[in-house]
Amino acid sequence: MGRRKIEIKRIENSIERKATFLRLRDDIFKKADALEKLCHVEVVVLVISPTNVPYTYGNPCFSDVVEHIQNPSASSKLVSLMKELERIKELEEVLTKRQQRNREKSKRIVDLKLEELVAFKRNLEAFHAGLKRKHVEMEDLSSPSMFSKNTKKKKTRTEFLPDRAEKCMTFGPTIPQNYLE
């Protein structure tokens, strides 16, 4: 059975013409909406009725799309702002996950026994002493006196000095994995 072909010509009956206009207008708007959703494009439809009433459809918004056509640089700003917003949302998700992991780790540290905490403290002190040793070695290597021929080589300090611990720059120690499991 199939559809029969309709001859395209002006409809003389005004009531039929208005009904056809309303039906076809809605169909055009539906097709424009489908095009926007399927192809992710900006769509604008402007239909003026026989009584000179304008009907508009625009996605995302009629005025925004018209402005985009008139001023293309505004559109590029909008696109860059949208991309930045997406990056910020992704960063927020990553930070939220990190905070959750840190909360879980802190709960594990609280549950450690006294012997494990003492061993952890020893490891932290050893880590701190290693950092101090590397810091002193780096100072010795970068000092200007190393470049002159008449100076003696400086001796590196390897001992841990608690009274100087506050004065030096420290980096946060990492918690050994065997203490967290």
Buried (B, 14 or more C-beta within 10 A) or exposed (E): EEEEEEEEEEEEEEEEEBEEBEEEBEEBBEEBBEBBEEEEEBBBBEBEEEEEEEBBBBBEEBEBBBBBEEEEEEBEEBEEEEEEEEEEEEEEEEEEEEEEEEEEEEEEEEEBEEEEEEBBEEBBBEBBBEBBBEBBBEEBEEEEEEEEEEEEEBEEBEEBEEEEEEEEEEEEBEBEEEBEE
